[in-house]
Amino acid sequence: MTADTQVPETKSAPVAAAKNGRSLLAQVGGQNISLIAALVVVLVLFGSLNDNYLSWNNVQVIAEAVTITGLLAVVQTVVIICGGLDISVGSQAGLASVVSAMAFTSAGKNPLVGMAAAIGVGVVVGVLNGVIIVYGRVNATIATLAGLAAYKGVAQLISNGAAQGYVLNDSIFIFLSRGKIAGLPVMVWILIAVALAVHVMLKYTDIGRNIYAIGGNDTAARLAGISINKYLISVYGLIGVVAAVAGILLTARTGSGQPVSGSEGLELKAITAAALGGCALKGGKGGIGGTLLAVALLGALENGLTVQGINSFWQNVAQGSLLVVAVVIQQRRSGERAVGLPG
């Protein structure tokens, strides 16, 4: 009897292991596995070419460099899941950067006033985007493309196109730019905190479930009683707040308010990271974990190219190529008919 009872256990062990493996794969996600594999390849490749690439100091440099992009990519993920898009995030960050430095200087070098002013501006421009899209019935891409130009123009007008103020004589801005907690830069901890908060909201709250529902099928969401207009305006308002935080960190990192330098091109990086991370550009699908992995991949690739002395223009080529690859993979997985080809 003892021998008989041991046979099923022996046979079931591989089956259980296979089930556990499939369960783990399902939890991590095929998209994330691919990103992890790509990140490992990039790290090994550049690590073999340069001994300092995988040093702890350079890892911190990479982490700090992707913080601002990461913040914008996190909220870009939310708006894409909701079925929208925001091309103006870079300009919003630039405007917030200028406002934070100018308000800091005008208020007798009070950092809290500067930061509060930047957050206030972020709320205004974010909600404005949402109102234009919802009540103006303007396509999100067009509305935020207009915002990209408009907010950049406002930042240049109020700053005369030049960097404003100097904040690195203030202890709070110094702490934001150079401080560390448990060996990690403060900026990285801010990204972790924002990403964790947004992940919890999307994954474990009714708000998150409703955002996925709106992006998946807005008609069904409306019939279910979800106030789509309120959600869209709130999501764009959230983008404005986080973009303002990114602008404040940009000010701290560069030492002054930057109307364009440092913020230009952030929108492309944020969208690329969200798409690479598994966000369906039509809405209803995506997650913060994948986005952060994509941000890490982009940061590691950019730093590796820089360390190897490769022309920085190739970084733009790489980002554009990765965005195209991400969209092509999404289209193939969706099973939709390719444009212009027979079904």
Secondary structure by P-SEA (a helix, b strand, c coil): cccccaaaaaaaaaaaaaaaaaaaaaaacaaaaaaaaaaaaaaaaaaaaccccccaaaaaaaaaaaaaaaaaaaaaaaaaaacccccaaaaaaaaaaaaaaaaaaaacccaaaaaaaaaaaaaaaaaaaaaaaacccccaaaaaaaaaaaaaaaaaaaacccccccccccaaaaaacccccccccaaaaaaaaaaaaaaaaacccaaaaaaaaaaacaaaaaaaccaaaaaaaaaaaaaaaaaaaaaaaaaaaacbbbccccccaaaaaaaaaaaaaccccccccccaaaaaaaaaaaaaaaaaaaaacccaaaaaaaaaaaaaaaaaaaaaaaccccccccc
